[in-house]
Structures are given as structure tokens and as C-alpha cells.
């Protein structure tokens, strides 16, 4: 497990994402929960993002923090997420976590899958 500083493989959390994670942790009654973002094969563009809450950290996980919130990314996913920002967006059609990934050559319309 490594806590990341600003480097070329960093993944950032927006202020909006940090606020929403804080709200969700309180709703779950567990302020120790961390948002885990992982990339797996699949989706309509080749890779897909997965979001979950976790309270454990593995040996190959990297930690990124903002405003008292921790984001966890495994080392394999980090290769595909390096330089990305996790944001929380509220729009008329709904609200969701979204990833602004500079490594993605294209993404699907819903933003949950991408290709390199």
C-alpha cells in the first residue's frame, strides 16, 4: 500500500466527489469507508469503470486523498487511470460519479466504459 503524492500516476478527486463520498459514508454509518475505483475488461468500449466502498487496503493498492476522503486504486487499474479525475456530477437526468480520463481514446455515451 502506498499513499500517493502528486506524480504522473496520481488520480485526483474533485471537491464535489469528496463531498458526496463523505455524505455516503455518513449514510452507511462508517466514516472509515474508502471509495475504490477499478478498471476491468468489458463494457461497450473495451474497459469499464467499477465503483465500490471498501474498508480494506491491499498490498498493491495506491491511496489518494482529498478533504478527509480516501480513494483506493489497485496498481493494475492505476496504469489505465493515471492522471484521471474522479468527479461527482448532478444533472437533470441524474447524478453519478464520472471519471475524466486523459488516457481514454474514446468512451461510450454513458461514460462508464472506454477504450485506449
ABEGO torsion letter per residue (X at the ends): XBBBBBBAABBBBBAAAAAAAAAAAAAAGBAABBBBBBBBBEEAAGBBBBBBBBABBBAABBBBBBGGBBBBBBAAAAAAABGBBBBBBBBAAEBBBBBBBAABABBBAAGABBBX
